[in-house]
Amino acid sequence: MGTELDLNDCAGNSELAMKELNELREYAKTLKAGIDAVSYLIVESSGVSGLHRNGNEASWDWLLYTSWLEDFKKAEEAKQPDQFY
């Protein structure tokens, strides 16, 4: 799978289009699994030790409030239901 889907390459070639679609679905499943793993970690733990290098724990409440996990929050919000994959 390329980094970008070129629809012109797939035009008129349903076999190539289906191959690309299946690869994108597998990629989406991998990303979803990563998001789910981090979400589970957040639920099952209280934070991150050693982040500030002073022995204090950075709580998930604090980390999710700050910009540290902004991209993760966006990815979690954009995640589709399981039947999408």
N, C-alpha and C positions, 0 to 999 in steps of 0.2 A: 504494500500500500504506500502510495506517495504521501507526502505531507499535505498535499491539496488535491482534492478531487477535481479533475479537469473534465467537465461535462462534454466538451467537444470531442475528447478522446472516446467517450462512451456512446456518443450519438450514433445510432444505427448499429450498435454492437451490443446486443442484450446480454451476451455472455460476459463481456468485459464489465458492463454495468452491474450485473449480478455479483461478479467477483468483487468489485469495488464495494458494493453495498454490504456484502458479507464481511469483508475486512473491516469496514467502518463499524458494523455491529459488534464485532469482536473487540475492537478498540474501545468502543463505548462501554462494553461489559467490563473491560479491564479498568477503565477510569471509574466506573460505578463501584467496583470492588474496592478500589483505593479510598474513595470517599466514604464508603460504608465502614471500612476498617478504622479510619480516623474518627468517624462519628462514634463508633463503639468504644474506642479508646477514651474519648472525651466523657462518655457516659460512665465508664467503669473506673475512671481515675479522677483525682482531684486537681491535677495540674501537672506542670513540668518542673522538676527539680534541676537546679544547675543552670537555668537559663540566664539568670542575672549574675552568675558566678560569685554569689555572696552567700550561698547556702539556703536562701529563701526560695520557697516554691512559688512559681507563677501560676495562679489559679486559672482554670479554663474560663471562668467568668470574666476575669481580667483580660485574658488573651483574646477571647471572642469579642470583647468590647473595643479593644484597640485595633490597629491596622495590621497586626501580626498575621492574623488569619483571614483577612478580608477576601482574598481569592478563594480560600476554602469555603467560606460562607456563601459566596456567589455560586461556586460549583455545587454545593449542597442544595441550594435553592433551585438550581437549574436541572437537577437530577430528575430524570423521568421515572414513571412507575416501571416496575419489573417487566410488565408485558411488552414494553417498548423494545427491550433487548431480546 
